[in-house]
């Protein structure tokens, strides 16, 4: 059974979408909520269940090294990782992100989930705004843009937020098993 005092939700969020999910989970299970940049691997070893959420930036999960670099001291814990991105979930996205961000030898001990977040250009830091402007230029050059490309281009002018507590159901179900 999940013990609130032995469960922590840790997140890294640059635009707030991952933070939404992390807050909802922490509230649901009445457990500790920590911002990932302020946490060490040693602190995580005090918990039995570690839930880590990070936003996606160029297919990389923000702050995931907190888990992967400290894996040796955490490997006997229950570890759940969720990534939050603007793209809709499609077949294979979770496996692709898992393989890109978590070493193969760690994957058997980490439950992984992908959640749809959103995109709000105005919430980005100057550095990421520059990167996203370069991405916008690249997207505009696509000769036959698909629906995802068109949607991404439109999102620069109209922020998108797909976060919803119901998207947490697979994680909640797993935690209650």
Buried (B, 14 or more C-beta within 10 A) or exposed (E): EEEEEBBBBBBBBBBBBBBBBBBBBBEBBEBBBBEBEEBEBEBBEEBEBBBBBBBBBEEBBBBBBBBBEBBEEBEEBBBBBBBBBBBEBEEEBBEEBBEBBBEEEBBEBBBBBBBBBBBBBEBBEEEBEEBBEEBBEEBEEEEEBEEEBEBBBEBBEEEBBBBEBEBBEEBBEEBEE
